[in-house]
Amino acid sequence: MWSARPFNANMPDPFGRNSNTGAGEPLSAESTKCPSCGSNIFYMPEVQGMVCRNCGNIYHPATLELMGTLGYTVEHDYSSDEDISDDDRKRHEIVCDSCGAVMIADEHMMSTMCPFCGSPAIITRLLTREFRPDYIIPFKIDRDTAHNNVKEWLKTRKMTPWGFKSKSRLTKLTAMYVPFWILDCGVNSDMTGTAIRHGKEFLEKYHVASKASYFVKDVPFDASIKIANKLMEAIEPFDYSGMVKFDNRYLQGFCADKYDQRPTEIMDRFIKRLDRFSAELQKNVSNKFDEYIPNPDKTFTWMSDLKIKYCLLPVWFMTVEFDGRQYQVAVNGQTGEVGGMAPTTSAVDKFDSLVRFARSKWMVIPIGLIILIAAAIVMISMSMDVSSPTRLLFYTLSVIEILLVTAVAAMYIASGVAKLGSHVIHKRADVVNDFDKDPGLNAYLDTSKRTDLKMVDFVLRHREYYDERRDDEEEKEGFGSFFETY
């Protein structure tokens, strides 16, 4: 793992690769405890610091100065009624006996249906884990508004069966607070790519190295395994001006999910999304060349000045039942933004069925008949006399052979067209009916702080264009070798 990550010589690390580690011996997870809670700490390359899994604090590897926080402390399990806090005594857990989802509700809130799978198999029990979010954004969108927004959103879905959009298919909307980690941090990305610049008399190919440094603010990451990450990204952004300190009163009449993924467990999600943000900045590099191909496999991103808040955000969930399957739709409970998935039309299935049949073992039957009839025709033609029964059999078999060959040929031609049509329809349907994209960097860029994008390029190859008097074949050969070599 360490060899795959570039070493920052300016950042002291606990493994002794940099001599400028300050006073004393290099720190390690085995010898150093968290100054705040006394738990073990470990080095995390994504944040270039030592992290405590218990309290979430991040420390400088050499000096143990506080560099940021993951914004949580471990919620302890309730082993007996005596352990439960006064606030949590007023709450209970709603458990789905079908999918295992666990939701938190106040003492007056009961649920009759699971928002995740739509199952009515609901049981209640005492709270088993401490529940203490830091912030909450209250609901602003009521049920009727959310329902109307879903109906309008369904009208925009293309290549979907008409029955999918009917009112009878829509089940009851369920309001629930979803746990999120809200991320503020500095982002540092080292990126590479290959570029080509065309001149009047030359062609140059470059290796391009770029470095982005910027800050993001209030980037949300859902902390529940049961909810699709893309679904939550599709209903962003939230308006954080409505965020307030958590108060029990906001939970009255609503369910709330509990986080089951800590920031240390979804750090790869942080990095992947920040990689996408950096790729947006990298487009400014591509504008300097005629052609540019980024190399995302060699992108390295790390975070600094990390601050994370644990927040509950409002979401309406709706399960759309169709053809024995369930499609989940979500509505932003603050802004009304809708996201979800929709099925494709049955025409796609018919195309796929035709392709599968043309490639199935059943095609052996007509092909075998063609071979047998062809052999019979040959044998009859070799011994055929002028008698009318033999001649009639010959013509009959010939007609059947022609019909079979034509049918099989038509089947394969149709299956080829169906395969192409299925691919095109699937591609179009996937583009139209896939989750909406997240808002991107512009929605979360902290413009109050500096954004830097530096680029270094060097020529891999410089090639003069061939003289026009040379023949086309020689010119083609020359450029072909250029692209094969590089």
C-alpha positions as CSV (number, residue, x, y, z in Angstrom):
1,M,0.0,0.0,0.0
2,W,2.7,2.4,0.9
3,S,4.6,1.9,-2.3
4,A,1.5,2.9,-4.3
5,R,1.4,6.3,-2.6
6,P,3.8,9.2,-3.3
7,F,5.8,10.3,-0.3
8,N,5.5,14.0,0.5
9,A,8.9,15.0,1.7
10,N,7.6,18.2,3.3
11,M,5.3,16.2,5.6
12,P,6.9,14.4,8.5
13,D,5.6,10.9,8.9
14,P,5.7,8.2,11.6
15,F,7.8,5.7,9.6
16,G,11.2,7.5,9.6
17,R,11.4,8.3,5.9
18,N,12.0,12.0,6.6
19,S,14.8,13.0,8.9
20,N,13.0,16.3,9.8
21,T,10.6,14.7,12.2
22,G,11.2,17.2,15.0
23,A,12.4,16.4,18.5
24,G,12.2,12.9,19.8
25,E,11.7,9.5,18.1
26,P,9.2,9.0,15.2
27,L,5.7,8.3,16.4
28,S,3.9,5.1,15.8
29,A,0.5,3.6,16.5
30,E,2.1,1.2,18.9
31,S,3.9,3.8,21.0
32,T,1.6,6.8,20.9
33,K,-1.9,7.4,22.3
34,C,-4.5,9.9,21.5
35,P,-3.9,13.1,23.6
36,S,-7.6,13.6,23.9
37,C,-9.0,10.1,24.9
38,G,-5.9,7.9,25.3
39,S,-6.9,5.4,22.6
40,N,-4.6,4.1,20.0
41,I,-3.9,6.2,16.9
42,F,-2.8,5.2,13.4
43,Y,-1.4,6.9,10.4
44,M,-3.9,7.6,7.6
45,P,-2.3,8.6,4.2
46,E,-5.6,10.2,3.0
47,V,-5.3,12.9,5.7
48,Q,-1.5,12.8,6.1
49,G,-1.9,12.5,9.8
50,M,-2.5,10.3,12.9
51,V,-6.2,9.4,13.4
52,C,-8.0,8.2,16.6
53,R,-10.7,5.7,15.9
54,N,-12.4,6.5,19.2
55,C,-12.8,10.3,19.2
56,G,-12.0,11.0,15.6
57,N,-9.3,13.6,16.1
58,I,-6.5,14.0,13.6
59,Y,-3.0,14.9,14.8
60,H,0.3,16.0,13.2
61,P,2.5,12.9,12.9
62,A,5.5,14.6,14.5
63,T,4.2,17.1,17.0
64,L,0.7,15.6,17.8
65,E,-0.8,19.1,17.2
66,L,-4.5,18.9,16.3
67,M,-5.0,19.0,12.5
68,G,-8.7,18.3,12.2
69,T,-11.5,16.1,13.3
70,L,-13.7,13.3,11.9
71,G,-16.6,14.8,13.8
72,Y,-17.7,11.8,15.9
73,T,-17.2,10.0,19.1
74,V,-18.1,6.3,19.5
75,E,-21.7,5.8,20.5
76,H,-21.7,3.2,23.2
77,D,-24.1,0.2,23.3
78,Y,-26.8,0.1,25.9
79,S,-26.3,-3.1,28.0
80,S,-29.1,-2.4,30.4
81,D,-31.9,0.1,31.0
82,E,-29.7,1.9,33.6
83,D,-27.3,3.0,30.8
84,I,-29.9,4.8,28.7
85,S,-29.8,8.6,28.8
86,D,-32.9,10.6,29.6
87,D,-33.4,11.6,26.0
88,D,-33.0,8.1,24.6
89,R,-35.5,6.8,27.1
90,K,-38.1,8.7,25.0
91,R,-37.1,6.9,21.8
92,H,-37.4,3.4,20.5
93,E,-36.2,1.4,17.5
94,I,-38.4,0.3,14.7
95,V,-37.0,-2.9,13.1
96,C,-38.0,-4.3,9.7
97,D,-38.3,-8.1,10.0
98,S,-37.9,-8.4,6.2
99,C,-34.7,-6.4,5.3
100,G,-33.3,-5.8,8.8
101,A,-33.4,-2.0,8.6
102,V,-33.4,-0.2,12.0
103,M,-34.9,3.2,12.5
104,I,-35.2,5.5,15.5
105,A,-38.5,7.2,16.4
106,D,-39.9,9.1,19.4
107,E,-42.2,7.5,21.9
108,H,-45.3,8.6,20.0
109,M,-44.2,7.6,16.5
110,M,-45.1,4.2,15.2
111,S,-44.5,2.9,11.6
112,T,-46.6,0.5,9.6
113,M,-44.2,0.1,6.6
114,C,-40.5,-0.1,6.0
115,P,-39.3,2.9,3.9
116,F,-36.5,0.8,2.4
117,C,-38.3,-2.4,1.2
118,G,-42.0,-1.5,1.7
119,S,-42.6,-4.5,4.0
120,P,-45.3,-4.2,6.7
121,A,-43.3,-6.7,8.9
122,I,-42.4,-4.0,11.5
123,I,-41.5,-4.6,15.2
124,T,-40.5,-2.2,17.9
125,R,-37.9,-2.6,20.7
126,L,-35.9,-0.6,23.2
127,L,-33.0,1.5,21.9
128,T,-29.8,-0.6,21.7
129,R,-27.3,2.1,20.9
130,E,-26.8,5.7,21.9
131,F,-28.3,8.2,19.5
132,R,-26.7,11.7,19.4
133,P,-26.4,13.5,16.1
134,D,-24.9,17.0,16.2
135,Y,-27.1,18.9,13.7
136,I,-30.3,18.5,11.8
137,I,-32.1,20.1,8.9
138,P,-35.8,20.1,9.5
139,F,-38.4,19.0,6.9
140,K,-39.8,21.8,4.8
141,I,-41.6,19.7,2.1
142,D,-44.9,18.1,3.1
143,R,-46.2,14.8,1.9
144,D,-48.5,16.2,-0.8
145,T,-45.8,18.4,-2.3
146,A,-43.3,15.4,-2.3
147,H,-46.0,13.2,-4.0
148,N,-46.6,15.8,-6.7
149,N,-42.9,16.2,-7.3
150,V,-42.6,12.4,-7.8
151,K,-45.4,12.4,-10.3
152,E,-43.8,15.2,-12.3
153,W,-40.5,13.4,-12.1
154,L,-42.0,10.2,-13.5
155,K,-43.2,12.1,-16.5
156,T,-39.6,12.8,-17.4
157,R,-38.6,9.1,-17.4
158,K,-38.2,7.8,-21.0
159,M,-38.7,4.3,-22.4
160,T,-40.6,3.2,-19.3
161,P,-43.8,1.1,-19.4
162,W,-47.0,3.1,-19.1
163,G,-48.1,1.1,-16.1
164,F,-45.0,2.2,-14.1
165,K,-46.3,5.7,-14.1
166,S,-49.8,5.0,-13.0
167,K,-51.0,6.3,-9.7
168,S,-51.9,2.8,-8.4
169,R,-48.3,1.7,-8.5
170,L,-47.2,4.3,-6.0
171,T,-47.0,3.3,-2.4
172,K,-47.2,5.5,0.6
173,L,-44.4,8.1,1.0
174,T,-42.3,7.8,4.2
175,A,-40.5,10.7,5.8
176,M,-37.1,9.8,7.4
177,Y,-34.0,11.6,8.6
178,V,-31.0,10.1,7.0
179,P,-27.6,10.3,8.7
180,F,-24.9,12.2,6.9
181,W,-21.2,13.1,7.4
182,I,-20.8,16.7,6.3
183,L,-17.2,17.3,5.1
184,D,-15.1,20.5,5.0
185,C,-11.5,20.1,4.0
186,G,-8.6,21.2,1.8
187,V,-8.1,19.0,-1.2
188,N,-4.7,18.3,-2.8
189,S,-4.6,16.3,-6.0
190,D,-1.6,15.2,-8.2
191,M,-2.9,14.4,-11.7
192,T,-1.3,13.2,-15.0
193,G,-2.4,13.0,-18.6
194,T,-1.2,12.9,-22.2
195,A,-1.8,15.7,-24.6
196,I,-1.3,16.5,-28.3
197,R,-0.8,19.9,-29.9
198,H,-1.0,20.4,-33.6
199,G,1.0,23.1,-35.3
200,K,1.2,24.2,-38.9
201,E,4.3,22.1,-39.6
202,F,4.6,19.8,-36.5
203,L,2.9,17.5,-34.1
204,E,3.9,17.3,-30.5
205,K,2.9,14.9,-27.8
206,Y,3.2,15.9,-24.1
207,H,3.2,14.2,-20.7
208,V,1.3,16.6,-18.5
209,A,1.5,16.7,-14.7
210,S,-0.9,19.0,-12.8
211,K,-1.5,19.8,-9.2
212,A,-4.7,21.1,-7.8
213,S,-5.1,22.7,-4.4
214,Y,-8.5,24.0,-3.2
215,F,-11.1,23.8,-0.4
216,V,-14.6,22.3,-0.3
217,K,-17.3,23.0,2.2
218,D,-20.4,21.1,3.3
219,V,-20.0,18.0,1.0
220,P,-22.5,15.4,2.2
221,F,-21.9,11.6,2.4
222,D,-24.7,9.4,3.6
223,A,-23.6,7.1,6.5
224,S,-26.2,4.3,5.9
225,I,-25.3,1.0,4.1
226,K,-29.0,0.4,3.2
227,I,-29.3,3.6,1.1
228,A,-27.7,3.8,-2.4
229,N,-25.0,6.5,-2.4
230,K,-26.0,7.6,-5.9
231,L,-29.6,8.0,-4.9
232,M,-28.6,10.5,-2.1
233,E,-26.2,12.3,-4.5
234,A,-29.1,12.7,-7.0
235,I,-31.2,14.8,-4.6
236,E,-28.4,17.2,-3.6
237,P,-27.7,19.9,-2.8
238,F,-29.1,20.8,0.6
239,D,-29.4,24.3,1.9
240,Y,-27.2,24.4,5.0
241,S,-28.6,27.7,6.1
242,G,-31.4,25.7,7.5
243,M,-29.1,23.5,9.7
244,V,-29.6,23.8,13.4
245,K,-28.3,22.1,16.5
246,F,-30.1,18.7,17.0
247,D,-33.2,19.0,19.2
248,N,-35.6,16.2,20.1
249,R,-38.5,18.3,19.0
250,Y,-37.5,18.0,15.3
251,L,-37.8,14.2,15.5
252,Q,-41.4,14.2,16.6
253,G,-43.6,12.5,14.0
254,F,-40.6,11.3,12.0
255,C,-38.2,8.3,11.8
256,A,-34.4,8.6,11.8
257,D,-31.8,6.2,10.5
258,K,-28.6,5.5,12.5
259,Y,-25.2,5.7,11.0
260,D,-23.5,2.4,10.4
261,Q,-20.5,3.7,8.6
262,R,-17.9,5.9,10.3
263,P,-15.8,8.4,8.4
264,T,-12.7,6.1,8.7
265,E,-14.7,3.3,7.0
266,I,-15.8,5.4,4.0
267,M,-12.6,7.3,3.4
268,D,-12.4,5.8,-0.1
269,R,-15.7,7.4,-0.9
270,F,-14.4,10.7,0.2
271,I,-11.3,10.4,-2.0
272,K,-13.3,9.1,-5.1
273,R,-15.6,12.0,-5.0
274,L,-12.9,14.5,-4.5
275,D,-11.1,12.9,-7.4
276,R,-14.1,13.7,-9.5
277,F,-14.0,17.3,-8.3
278,S,-10.3,17.6,-9.2
279,A,-11.1,16.1,-12.6
280,E,-13.4,19.1,-13.2
281,L,-10.5,21.4,-12.5
282,Q,-8.3,19.3,-14.8
283,K,-10.5,20.4,-17.7
284,N,-8.8,23.8,-17.5
285,V,-5.6,21.9,-18.4
286,S,-7.2,20.2,-21.4
287,N,-8.2,23.6,-22.9
288,K,-4.5,24.4,-23.4
289,F,-4.1,21.5,-25.9
290,D,-5.8,20.2,-29.1
291,E,-6.2,16.8,-27.5
292,Y,-6.0,15.7,-23.9
293,I,-6.4,12.3,-22.3
294,P,-6.4,12.2,-18.4
295,N,-5.0,9.3,-16.6
296,P,-7.3,8.8,-13.6
297,D,-5.4,5.6,-12.5
298,K,-2.4,7.8,-11.6
299,T,-4.3,10.5,-9.7
300,F,-3.4,10.8,-6.0
301,T,-5.6,12.9,-3.7
302,W,-5.3,13.6,0.0
303,M,-7.1,15.9,2.4
304,S,-6.0,18.5,4.9
305,D,-7.7,20.7,7.5
306,L,-10.4,18.1,7.8
307,K,-13.6,18.9,9.7
308,I,-16.7,16.7,9.7
309,K,-20.1,17.2,11.2
310,Y,-22.7,14.4,12.0
311,C,-26.0,15.6,10.7
312,L,-29.5,14.3,10.0
313,L,-31.0,15.4,6.6
314,P,-34.6,15.1,5.6
315,V,-35.7,12.7,2.9
316,W,-39.0,11.4,1.6
317,F,-38.9,7.8,0.4
318,M,-41.3,6.1,-2.0
319,T,-41.2,2.5,-3.2
320,V,-42.7,2.0,-6.7
321,E,-43.8,-1.6,-7.2
322,F,-43.8,-2.9,-10.8
323,D,-43.6,-6.4,-12.3
324,G,-42.6,-8.0,-9.0
325,R,-39.7,-5.5,-8.5
326,Q,-39.3,-2.5,-6.3
327,Y,-37.9,0.8,-7.5
328,Q,-36.9,3.3,-4.8
329,V,-37.4,7.0,-5.3
330,A,-36.2,9.7,-2.9
331,V,-37.3,13.4,-2.5
332,N,-35.2,16.0,-0.8
333,G,-37.3,16.9,2.2
334,Q,-36.0,20.5,2.2
335,T,-35.7,21.5,-1.5
336,G,-38.1,19.0,-3.2
337,E,-35.4,17.6,-5.6
338,V,-36.3,14.1,-6.8
339,G,-34.0,11.2,-7.7
340,G,-34.4,7.5,-8.3
341,M,-34.4,4.7,-10.9
342,A,-37.1,3.5,-13.4
343,P,-37.5,0.3,-15.5
344,T,-37.0,0.2,-19.2
345,T,-39.8,-0.6,-21.6
346,S,-40.8,-4.2,-22.4
347,A,-39.6,-3.7,-26.0
348,V,-36.0,-4.0,-24.6
349,D,-36.9,-7.4,-23.1
350,K,-38.4,-8.6,-26.5
351,F,-35.2,-7.6,-28.3
352,D,-33.2,-9.5,-25.7
353,S,-35.4,-12.6,-26.0
354,L,-34.9,-12.7,-29.7
355,V,-31.2,-12.5,-29.3
356,R,-31.1,-15.2,-26.7
357,F,-33.3,-17.5,-28.8
358,A,-31.0,-17.1,-31.8
359,R,-28.0,-18.1,-29.7
360,S,-29.8,-20.9,-27.8
361,K,-29.5,-24.7,-28.4
362,W,-33.0,-24.7,-30.0
363,M,-31.5,-23.3,-33.1
364,V,-29.9,-26.8,-33.6
365,I,-33.3,-28.1,-34.7
366,P,-33.9,-25.9,-37.8
367,I,-30.2,-26.1,-38.8
368,G,-30.3,-29.9,-38.4
369,L,-33.4,-30.1,-40.6
370,I,-31.7,-28.0,-43.3
371,I,-28.8,-30.4,-43.4
372,L,-31.0,-33.5,-43.5
373,I,-33.3,-32.1,-46.2
374,A,-30.3,-31.0,-48.2
375,A,-28.8,-34.5,-48.0
376,A,-32.2,-36.0,-49.1
377,I,-32.4,-33.6,-52.0
378,V,-29.0,-34.6,-53.2
379,M,-29.8,-38.3,-52.9
380,I,-33.0,-38.0,-54.8
381,S,-31.5,-35.9,-57.5
382,M,-28.8,-38.6,-58.1
383,S,-31.3,-41.4,-58.6
384,M,-34.3,-39.4,-59.8
385,D,-36.3,-40.8,-62.7
386,V,-39.1,-39.4,-64.7
387,S,-41.8,-40.7,-62.4
388,S,-44.0,-38.0,-61.0
389,P,-43.9,-39.1,-57.3
390,T,-40.2,-38.8,-57.1
391,R,-40.1,-35.5,-59.0
392,L,-42.9,-34.2,-56.7
393,L,-41.0,-35.2,-53.6
394,F,-37.9,-33.5,-55.0
395,Y,-39.7,-30.2,-55.6
396,T,-41.5,-30.4,-52.2
397,L,-38.2,-30.9,-50.3
398,S,-36.6,-28.1,-52.3
399,V,-39.3,-25.7,-51.3
400,I,-39.1,-26.7,-47.7
401,E,-35.3,-26.3,-47.8
402,I,-35.6,-22.8,-49.3
403,L,-38.1,-21.8,-46.7
404,L,-36.0,-23.2,-43.8
405,V,-32.8,-21.5,-45.0
406,T,-34.7,-18.3,-45.5
407,A,-36.2,-18.5,-42.0
408,V,-32.9,-19.3,-40.3
409,A,-31.1,-16.5,-42.2
410,A,-33.9,-14.1,-41.4
411,M,-33.7,-15.2,-37.7
412,Y,-29.9,-14.5,-37.5
413,I,-30.3,-11.2,-39.4
414,A,-33.2,-10.2,-37.0
415,S,-31.1,-11.2,-34.0
416,G,-28.2,-9.1,-35.2
417,V,-30.5,-6.1,-35.6
418,A,-32.1,-6.9,-32.2
419,K,-28.7,-7.1,-30.6
420,L,-27.8,-3.7,-32.0
421,G,-31.2,-2.3,-31.2
422,S,-31.1,-3.7,-27.7
423,H,-27.7,-2.1,-27.1
424,V,-28.9,1.3,-28.4
425,I,-32.1,1.2,-26.4
426,H,-30.4,0.1,-23.2
427,K,-27.8,2.8,-23.6
428,R,-30.3,5.5,-24.2
429,A,-32.6,4.2,-21.4
430,D,-29.6,4.0,-19.0
431,V,-28.6,7.6,-19.8
432,V,-32.1,8.9,-19.4
433,N,-33.3,6.8,-16.4
434,D,-30.0,6.6,-14.4
435,F,-29.6,8.5,-11.2
436,D,-29.0,12.2,-11.8
437,K,-25.4,13.3,-11.4
438,D,-24.3,15.0,-8.2
439,P,-24.1,18.8,-8.4
440,G,-20.3,18.8,-8.9
441,L,-17.5,21.0,-7.6
442,N,-19.3,24.3,-8.2
443,A,-21.9,23.5,-5.5
444,Y,-19.2,22.8,-2.8
445,L,-16.2,24.9,-3.7
446,D,-15.2,27.2,-0.9
447,T,-14.7,30.5,-2.8
448,S,-13.6,32.3,0.4
449,K,-10.2,30.4,0.1
450,R,-7.6,30.2,-2.6
451,T,-7.8,27.8,-5.4
452,D,-4.6,26.8,-7.3
453,L,-4.1,24.8,-10.4
454,K,-0.5,24.3,-11.5
455,M,0.7,22.5,-14.6
456,V,4.0,21.1,-15.8
457,D,4.4,19.6,-19.3
458,F,7.3,18.2,-21.3
459,V,7.4,17.0,-24.8
460,L,7.4,13.2,-25.3
461,R,7.9,13.5,-29.0
462,H,8.3,16.3,-31.6
463,R,7.6,15.4,-35.2
464,E,7.8,17.6,-38.3
465,Y,5.0,17.1,-40.9
466,Y,6.1,15.3,-44.0
467,D,6.7,17.4,-47.2
468,E,3.6,17.4,-49.4
469,R,5.6,16.1,-52.3
470,R,6.0,12.7,-50.5
471,D,3.5,10.1,-51.4
472,D,0.5,9.4,-49.1
473,E,1.6,5.9,-48.2
474,E,5.0,7.1,-46.8
475,E,3.2,9.8,-44.8
476,K,0.7,7.4,-43.4
477,E,3.5,5.0,-42.4
478,G,5.5,7.7,-40.6
479,F,2.5,8.8,-38.5
480,G,1.5,5.3,-37.8
481,S,4.8,4.4,-36.2
482,F,4.6,7.6,-34.1
483,F,1.3,6.5,-32.5
484,E,2.3,2.9,-32.1
485,T,5.5,4.0,-30.3
486,Y,3.8,6.4,-27.9
